[in-house]
Amino acid sequence: MIDLSIEIAGIKLKNPVMVASGTFGFGREYTPFFDLDKLGALVTKGLTLKPCPGNPPPRVWETPAGMLNAVGLQNPGVDVFLREILPFMKTFGVPIIANIAGFNVKEFATLASRLSVPGIAGIEVNISCPNVKTGGMALGTLPELAAEVVGAVVEATSLPVIVKLTPNVTDIVGLASAVAKAGAHALSLINTLQGMVIDINTRRPALGNITGGLSGPAIRPVAVRAVWQVAQGVDLPIIGMGGICTANDALEFILAGASAVAVGSANFRDPLTAVKIVRGLEQYCIQNGIEDWQELIGAAWKGNA
C-alpha cells in the first residue's frame, strides 16, 4: 500500500484529499455512501457567529461545465455547531478544519477563539465568498484588509490558520504574500469565480442574489494557474481546489505545487469522488514506480519527478 500521508501546518493527514467547505455540509449526508475516515480531512460548511439564513432562492444554477451558486453562507451558527454538530463530527476519526466567515475583523477573531477547542484541527479563514454583501470577498480582495483579518485570527487562536483566497483579483501572489506576512500557516486556492446567468424565459437573472460563484470543471485551469503562481512566490503549503473531479485533476494541482487537494462541487454529482481520487493517486504512484508521492508536489516547475 502506498503511503499518501502528509502534514500541513502541523495537521496530520492520512492522505492529501479533503472536501471543500460548503459542498459537504457537516458530513452527515455522506455517511450512507462511504466511511468518512477515508478522507484526509473534513472542512466544515462556513460558520458565522449567529445563525445565517443565506440568500433568497433560486440559489443554484447548472452551467455547461459546472454550477453557479449563491447560497450565502447558510449555517446554524457557531453555538449550535459546537453544541450539536461537532460531537457527531468527532466520531469520524478524521481531522476537522473549521471554515469561518465573519462579517468584520472582530467577528473573524471571535469565531477563531470560540472554535479553538478539542476536536478542531485547524481554522480556514473564508475571506473569499462572493455571495455576501459584507465580509467574504469584500475583505479578501485588498491585501491590507486581508492581512488585518488574518493577523487578528492568528492572535486569537493557537490552531493552524489556513486562508482561503479569492481568484477575483489581479494579483493573487501579492494577496497570498500579504496574508503570509500576517501569520497564515497555509493557503486554500481557489474559491469560486464571480459570475451570473440570465434566464431567457423570465428575462431576469436566474439567481435570487443576481450574481453567484462559479465552480466545477470550467474553473480548473484558472485554479491550477493560481496554485502554480502562488507556489513559486509564497513559501506556504497550498490546498488546491477548483473543479477537481478525478485523480488526474488532483495530480495537476499537486504537480503545480499543491500539498493537498479539496473536492468541491463534484461531491454533488458523485458522493464517492473524494475516495475515488485517493484510490486513483495510489494507482498512479504504483504504475509510475513512485515511492514518495510528495516528490510530485510542484514537480511541474521543480523538475524533480
N, C-alpha and C positions, 0 to 999 in steps of 0.2 A: 504493500500500500504506500502511495506517495504521501509524504508529509507536507501538507499545504498550510501549516500553521504560520502565523506571523504576529508580531507585536507592533501595535500602532499607538504611539503616545502613551505607552505603558498599559494599553488594553490588549490582553492576550486573546487572539482569535484562533480557533482550530482550523479555519480556512479563510480565504480573503473575500468571501461572498456574503454580503448582508442585504437587507431590504431597505429601500429608501423610505424616508418619512412620508407619511400621507398616503402610501399605497398599500399598507399592510395593517392599517388600524393599530390595534394593540396585540395582534396575533391571534385572537380568539377565533376569527372566521376561518383561519387557515389550518387549525388543528385537525379537522377531519381529513385533510389531504396528505400531511406528512408530519414527521416528528421535527418540531422546530429546533430541537437540539442539533440538527444537522447544519444549521446556519452558522456563519462566522459571528454575526452579531445581529441584534434586532433593534431597529431605530423606531422610536415611538412616533405616533402622529404628533404634529406640533402642539405644544401645550402653552396655554395662556394662564394668567393669574386667575381670571374669572371664567366661568363657562362662556363659550362663544358659539352663537347660533350659525355663524357662517353667512354666506351671501344668498340672496334670493335665487330660486331656480329660474330657468334651467342652469345647472352648474357644470355640466359635462357635455362635450360635443365631439363626435368622432370626426377625424380628419383623414385625408388619404394615407398618411403614414404616421399616425399617432393619434393623440387626443388633445383637446383643449379643455382645461378645467379652470373653474373659478369658485372652488369650494369655500375659500375664505377662512381657513383655519378653524372650521367647526371642531369643537372638542369639549369635554366635560369640565375643564379647568383643573388646576394642579391639585386642589384639595381632594376631589373625587378620585383623581388618578392615584394619589398617594394612599388613600384610604381603601379604595375598592379594586383598583386595576393592577397596581404594582405587585401586590401579593400573588395574584394569579400569574403575572408575567415571570416572576422569580422562579416559578416551578419549571420553566423551560430549560434551565441549566445552560443558558447562553448569555453572553454579555448584553446588557441593556443600555442603550445610548438614548438619553432623553433629549428630544428636539424641543427647544424653547423658542417662543415667539412673543416678545414683549412689544408694547406699542410706544415705549420710550426707553431711554437708557436705564432708568431706575427699575423699571419692570423686568428688564433682562437680568439685572443683578439680583433682584429679589427671587426670581424664578430659579436662577442658578443656586442660590443659597438654600432655598426650600427643597431642591431636588438633590442636594448633597447628602444622601442617605444611603445606608447599606442596600445593595441591590442595583444601584445605578453605577455603571462603569465609566460613563463619560457624558459630557454635555455637548450637544450640537446646537450651535447658535444660528438660528434662521434669520439672517438679515437679507433674505433674497426672495421672499414670497412676493409675487407680482399682483396678488389679489386682495390686498388690504390697503386702505387709504392712508393709514399711519403705521409706523413701524415697517417691518418687512423690507422690501426693496428700497423704500424711501430712506432707510438708514444704511443700506448696503451698497449704494452706488457712489457715494462720496467717501474717499479713503479716510478723511479725518473723522467723519461721523462713524464709520465702520470701526475704526481703531478705538474710538471712545467707548463704543458698546463692548468691544472685546476686552478692553482694559478693565472695565467695570465688572465683567463676568469673571475674568481671571482673578480679580481681587476678592470676589465673593465666594469662590469655591476652590477646593484643593483637587477637584477632579480634572482629568484631561479635558481641554476645551477645543472642540472641533468647530470650525467656522464654515458655514455653507454659503458659497458665493453665487451671486447672480452673473449670468453671461451678458446681461443687458447693459454693458459698459464698453467704453472704447479701449480701456487699458486694464485687463484683468490681472496682469502681472503686477502692475502698480497697486491695485487693490489688495492683492494677496500679500504683497510686501508690507503694506500698512498694517494689516491685521497680524502678520508675523511679528513685526516690531512691537505690537501691543501685547504680545504674550501668547498668541494662539499656539496650540500644540500640534494641530493637524488641520487639513482643509478638506471640504467636500466640494467637488466640482462636477456638474453644474446644477443649478436649479433650472426651472423652465424658462423658455423664451417667451416674451410677451407677444400675444397675437390676438386676432379676432376673426369671427366668421359672421357673415350676414345671410340670413335665411331669405332666399329669393321669393318664397311664397308669402311670408308675412311682411317682407321688405323691411325687416328690423334686425338688429343684432341678435344672433342666436342665443347668446348667454345673457342671463339676467344682470350680470355685472358689466356687460358690454364687452370688456376685454378679459382675457384669461391667460393661462400659462400653457404653452405648447410643449408636450413631452412625446416620447416614443421615438421610433427609428429615424424620423425626419431630423431630429436634433443631434443624432450621434456624431456626425462629422464635426459639428460645432464643439461638442463636448470633448472629443478626442484632441482637437486643436487646442482647446483651453488647457487640458492636462499637459499636453506636450510643451506649451509655452511656460506654464507656471512651474512645472517640474524642473525646468532648466534655469528658472530665475529665482526660486524661493526654496530654501532648504527645510522643507516640512513634508512629512508624509501626506499623501493625497489619497482620498477615497473618490474614485471616478464613477460617474453616473451620467445617464442621459441616453436613453434608447437602447440599453443593453437587453438583448433577448436571448442570446446564445453564448456558449463558451467562446466561440470565435470573437464575438463582440467584446466580451470581457478581456480577452487577450490583447485586443487592440489598445484598450485603456492601460493595461499593465505594461505593454511594450512602450507606450507613450510616457509612462512614468508613474502610474498609479500603483500604490501598495495594496490596495483593496478596491473592490467594486461594490456598487449597490444596484439592485434591480428595482425599477420603479413601475411604470405603467404596464410592463409585460406581466406583472403579477395578476392583473385583471383578466388577461386573456388566458393565461395558463398558470394556476397557482403553484405548479411544480417547477416553474422556470429556475428559481434560485438553486434548488438541489440538482437539477439537470446540469446547470453550469458548473457546480462543484465536480460532478462526475466527468464532465467534458474537460475540465482542467486537468484532472487526474489522467485521463486518457491521452491528452496532448503531451503531458510530461513523459508518459510511458512510451508513446510512439516515437518521441523525439529524443529518447535517452537522457532526459533532464532529471538529475538527482536533486538539485536545489532550485526550486521554482523561482526563488527570489532573484536569481540571476537574470530573470526576464524583465524585472522592473526597470523601465527606462532603456531597455536594450536597443530600441529603435534609434536612439541618439547616442547611447554609450558604446554601441557596437561590441558588446561583450557576450552575445549569445550565439 
